[in-house]
Amino acid sequence: MKLNFVILIALVLFSLWTVMTRSLIRSAIGLALTSAILTIAMFRLNSPIAAVFELSVCAGLISVLFVSTISLTHPETREEAMQHMKDRLTRFWYLPVIVIVAVVILSAMRMNLHFNLPTPDAEKDVQSVMWNLRQLDLFGQIIVLLTGVFGVVILLKEAKKK
């Protein structure tokens, strides 16, 4: 159980570092590290197929595409880099606060989530397995979905400004 907690902490820290870092290369590397930690979590949750896809596509292919694209862009001047860093910090200063508040709220709620994996003799009905045995997976999927929506909204706002 302690290893799962360490994996979760590492996942949150690498995710925050990916978003908060100034350098695009470091951000791409942080994405790869976040994906690798997520892969370890998926293997620990007995989801080897999803873990292999996560490792090969997200940690591998996507990171290579990002790094190669970043290498084709022109470097910023020192002033542009400092302005970009200030803009980024003003946009994302609240992320660590949100993470801390979410941890406090979830700890206070003491949600009765089932961490048990389905046994082979469990019902084969997907609906009953998801709602009765894999509630934590649903919670994670909701968080990932909301994060994606939040990212798209930010990208669209940036595109309107330009």
C-alpha positions in Angstrom: 0.0 0.0 0.0 2.9 2.4 0.7 4.2 1.8 -2.8 0.9 2.8 -4.3 1.0 6.0 -2.2 4.5 6.8 -3.4 3.4 6.2 -7.0 0.4 8.5 -6.6 2.6 11.3 -5.0 5.2 10.9 -7.9 2.4 11.1 -10.5 1.0 14.3 -9.0 4.4 15.9 -8.6 5.6 15.1 -12.1 2.2 16.3 -13.5 2.6 19.6 -11.7 6.2 19.9 -12.8 5.1 19.3 -16.4 2.6 22.1 -16.3 4.6 24.6 -14.2 8.0 24.3 -15.9 9.2 27.1 -18.1 11.1 25.1 -20.7 9.1 23.2 -23.4 11.7 20.5 -23.5 11.4 20.0 -19.7 7.7 19.9 -20.1 7.9 17.2 -22.8 10.2 15.2 -20.6 7.9 15.7 -17.6 5.0 14.4 -19.7 7.1 11.3 -20.5 7.9 10.8 -16.9 4.3 11.3 -15.8 3.2 8.8 -18.4 5.9 6.3 -17.2 4.7 6.6 -13.6 1.1 6.2 -14.8 2.3 3.0 -16.6 3.7 1.6 -13.4 0.3 2.4 -11.7 -1.6 0.6 -14.4 0.7 -2.5 -14.1 0.1 -2.5 -10.3 -3.7 -2.4 -11.0 -3.4 -5.5 -13.2 -4.1 -3.6 -16.4 -1.1 -4.7 -18.6 -2.7 -4.0 -21.9 -3.6 -0.4 -21.0 -0.1 0.0 -19.4 1.7 -1.1 -22.5 -0.3 1.3 -24.7 0.3 4.1 -22.2 4.1 3.4 -22.3 4.4 3.0 -26.0 2.1 5.7 -27.2 2.2 8.4 -24.5 5.6 8.0 -22.9 7.2 7.0 -26.2 5.6 8.2 -29.4 4.0 11.4 -28.2 7.1 12.5 -26.2 9.3 12.0 -29.3 6.9 14.0 -31.4 6.9 16.8 -28.9 10.7 16.9 -28.6 11.2 16.8 -32.3 8.6 19.6 -32.9 10.2 21.7 -30.1 13.6 21.3 -31.7 12.3 22.8 -35.0 11.0 26.0 -33.3 13.2 29.1 -32.9 14.6 29.9 -29.5 13.2 32.8 -27.6 15.2 35.8 -26.5 15.8 36.2 -22.8 13.1 38.9 -22.5 10.5 36.7 -24.4 11.4 33.8 -22.1 11.0 35.8 -19.0 7.7 37.2 -20.2 6.5 33.7 -21.1 7.5 32.4 -17.6 5.6 35.3 -15.9 2.5 34.6 -18.1 2.7 30.9 -17.3 3.0 31.5 -13.6 0.1 33.9 -13.5 -2.1 31.4 -15.4 -1.2 28.3 -13.3 -0.4 29.6 -9.8 -3.5 28.0 -8.5 -2.8 24.4 -9.6 -0.8 23.4 -6.5 -3.5 24.9 -4.4 -6.2 22.9 -6.2 -4.2 19.7 -5.7 -3.8 20.4 -2.0 -7.5 21.3 -1.6 -8.6 18.1 -3.5 -6.4 15.9 -1.2 -7.8 17.6 1.9 -11.4 17.2 0.6 -11.0 13.6 -0.4 -9.3 12.8 2.9 -12.1 14.5 4.8 -14.8 12.7 2.8 -13.3 9.3 3.5 -15.0 7.9 0.5 -15.8 4.3 0.6 -14.1 3.4 -2.6 -13.3 -0.2 -3.4 -9.7 -0.9 -4.2 -10.2 -4.6 -4.7 -9.6 -6.1 -8.1 -12.5 -8.3 -9.4 -12.1 -11.9 -8.6 -12.3 -14.5 -11.4 -15.7 -15.7 -10.0 -17.1 -12.2 -10.0 -20.0 -11.4 -12.3 -19.0 -10.9 -15.9 -21.4 -8.1 -16.4 -19.3 -5.0 -17.2 -21.9 -2.6 -15.6 -21.8 -4.4 -12.2 -18.0 -4.7 -12.3 -17.5 -1.0 -13.0 -20.2 0.3 -10.6 -19.6 -2.2 -7.8 -15.9 -3.2 -7.9 -14.0 -0.5 -9.9 -15.4 2.8 -8.5 -11.9 4.2 -8.2 -11.4 3.7 -12.0 -14.5 5.7 -12.7 -13.3 8.5 -10.4 -10.0 8.6 -12.3 -11.7 8.6 -15.7 -13.9 11.6 -14.6 -10.8 13.5 -13.4 -9.0 12.8 -16.7 -12.0 13.9 -18.7 -12.4 17.1 -16.8 -8.6 17.8 -17.1 -8.9 17.4 -20.9 -11.9 19.7 -21.1 -10.0 22.3 -19.0 -6.9 22.0 -21.3 -9.0 22.5 -24.4 -10.7 25.6 -22.9 -7.3 27.1 -22.1 -6.0 26.3 -25.6 -9.1 27.9 -27.2 -8.8 31.0 -25.0 -5.1 31.4 -26.1 -6.0 31.0 -29.7 -8.6 33.8 -29.5 -6.0 36.1 -27.9 -3.6 35.6 -30.8 
